[in-house]
């Protein structure tokens, strides 16, 4: 009587054999169907590759939300007491809040909320909006409604421009809006375009107190009259025939000179005009933000892309259009590129693409060297593009981008995708050499190793797939690594047990044995080398088995020594990279007037220009924008704040690295007693650079 255990084993074996035989037989007996299936996979992969955006890192939605509030005319102390403190107290009640920080500067309050990873930020945003609705009436009069920013890596500016002007500077903002900003906004993928340090037109009405007393007028009356006159009023409609005309009275001022002609009163039967009691000046608003580009008066223009847009494509179109549109500007207006983050992205992607290409070539040469068959080499090499192309299909379906992480994943996988095909093909070749036909060998040889191949694949997947389960920012970044390597390896296994036997049945041939003529034979040379390697390994293995204790002690010593040396290895979130740019943020004493801060800025400008001839463009920003901007999320502003943005010559054209220059910049700042703290960063992407904050 057959035991139940033996029956179970036999049933498992029959199931395995049935599945394997059906896969191999279908692949070998229906080669056209097999080719069409893999061709369809390749076509879909190529289509996905063309559509996928390119970026430096995977797009992330960090659990950060910022609340920005503008209070024009208020100093940092008033902002802290009357705005920031009230917002902090109210926002502390938001669910799943991990930490709340704030920064108060002249005219601007910034409250930053950090949530637990995995928090639904849409719900958190709604909760924050509800809190603001409850306290908005308790904020001081004149405070603008707080703006909520849900942070995303796509919000980072991708291009910075420096714009300088002389005669055209007073009207530069309007000029750029019409000639540059509006045309650029029509580019596909553009998110928003901002200007920092732009002069704003303002009309002053300077009343003479003595004239006001003489005509028995007050400043409030004049202000109310100006507001009442500067309106377009609807005046009903007129029906004429089949048409209905909407009427309105044009009242908005078309020129500053019109204001002086407004009647504000009557004296002795004669009208009193504003020009009789006040002086009207059409001027530029006193700037609280001083912007200098290479020592010249100017402003900064930054461009942000939409979420999911191709950074390289958007930046290329922006640069192309700016070059074309510059001819429409007055001769004194110059636009120069400060930073283009796509340059570093292109360099990184090109380097990894080149690495993939060389890996492909070397894998092919190694396979050809050891197998000595060009047909077998072709079959194995074909596994590489088929396996890798599926990764692009995954990226397209999941909405991810081609970035450093995804290409690194492919670089890791490229050496492993041929393993299964080599095992299968080597066994098929062995059967062919024994006299089996290629078709028979392809089926039965694959059947002998298919289970071992799948188990090997599962072991590799077991190593990389857990990366998809890691939480936090690390999980967001390395999620692609786990998925891409796992998908690529599984695809290579499927190709090894289907495409490889099919191609082998059609392409492999039995090599006729050649008599030894004494001449050089490539196959014989390789065979002798492999035999020598086998003999060396056998001797080594025998020695190890006869010296087990020494082998174990040596292995443990090497392991413990490696763990000890691990403590001396530096750590970083991302590898450093020379991006030919440095950003500097300097904080002086709180409450310092912007005029005094500018003196320090001018001094540092002269020092940097003299010490660092590698500088091509240097933007120096002092103070803060009255109205604030989205760039306030990434930089600290205030009357006591200085921000530098510098672009250097290319790495090949300078003798010092960007880190050497950054160290020298820190040394120069350390000499200034008025500096409270400062930050020098060598990265424009927020990752992969050095950023040191120093409290003085």
Secondary structure as GFF3:
##gff-version 3
##sequence-region A 1 696
A	DSSP	alpha_helix	4	29	.	.	.	ID=ss1
A	DSSP	alpha_helix	31	51	.	.	.	ID=ss2
A	DSSP	beta_strand	64	70	.	.	.	ID=ss3
A	DSSP	alpha_helix	76	79	.	.	.	ID=ss4
A	DSSP	pi_helix	80	84	.	.	.	ID=ss5
A	DSSP	alpha_helix	85	91	.	.	.	ID=ss6
A	DSSP	beta_strand	97	105	.	.	.	ID=ss7
A	DSSP	beta_strand	108	115	.	.	.	ID=ss8
A	DSSP	alpha_helix	121	135	.	.	.	ID=ss9
A	DSSP	three_ten_helix	136	138	.	.	.	ID=ss10
A	DSSP	beta_strand	147	150	.	.	.	ID=ss11
A	DSSP	three_ten_helix	153	155	.	.	.	ID=ss12
A	DSSP	beta_strand	159	164	.	.	.	ID=ss13
A	DSSP	three_ten_helix	169	171	.	.	.	ID=ss14
A	DSSP	alpha_helix	172	176	.	.	.	ID=ss15
A	DSSP	pi_helix	177	181	.	.	.	ID=ss16
A	DSSP	alpha_helix	182	185	.	.	.	ID=ss17
A	DSSP	beta_strand	190	196	.	.	.	ID=ss18
A	DSSP	beta_strand	201	207	.	.	.	ID=ss19
A	DSSP	alpha_helix	209	214	.	.	.	ID=ss20
A	DSSP	alpha_helix	219	229	.	.	.	ID=ss21
A	DSSP	beta_strand	233	240	.	.	.	ID=ss22
A	DSSP	beta_strand	243	249	.	.	.	ID=ss23
A	DSSP	three_ten_helix	256	261	.	.	.	ID=ss24
A	DSSP	beta_strand	263	267	.	.	.	ID=ss25
A	DSSP	beta_strand	270	273	.	.	.	ID=ss26
A	DSSP	alpha_helix	274	277	.	.	.	ID=ss27
A	DSSP	beta_strand	278	284	.	.	.	ID=ss28
A	DSSP	beta_strand	289	293	.	.	.	ID=ss29
A	DSSP	beta_strand	296	305	.	.	.	ID=ss30
A	DSSP	alpha_helix	311	325	.	.	.	ID=ss31
A	DSSP	three_ten_helix	326	328	.	.	.	ID=ss32
A	DSSP	beta_strand	334	340	.	.	.	ID=ss33
A	DSSP	alpha_helix	341	371	.	.	.	ID=ss34
A	DSSP	alpha_helix	374	398	.	.	.	ID=ss35
A	DSSP	alpha_helix	404	414	.	.	.	ID=ss36
A	DSSP	alpha_helix	419	433	.	.	.	ID=ss37
A	DSSP	alpha_helix	438	464	.	.	.	ID=ss38
A	DSSP	three_ten_helix	465	469	.	.	.	ID=ss39
A	DSSP	alpha_helix	472	496	.	.	.	ID=ss40
A	DSSP	alpha_helix	499	507	.	.	.	ID=ss41
A	DSSP	alpha_helix	522	546	.	.	.	ID=ss42
A	DSSP	alpha_helix	548	566	.	.	.	ID=ss43
A	DSSP	beta_strand	581	588	.	.	.	ID=ss44
A	DSSP	alpha_helix	594	611	.	.	.	ID=ss45
A	DSSP	beta_strand	615	623	.	.	.	ID=ss46
A	DSSP	three_ten_helix	630	633	.	.	.	ID=ss47
A	DSSP	beta_strand	638	648	.	.	.	ID=ss48
A	DSSP	three_ten_helix	651	653	.	.	.	ID=ss49
A	DSSP	alpha_helix	658	670	.	.	.	ID=ss50
A	DSSP	beta_strand	675	681	.	.	.	ID=ss51
A	DSSP	beta_strand	691	695	.	.	.	ID=ss52
###
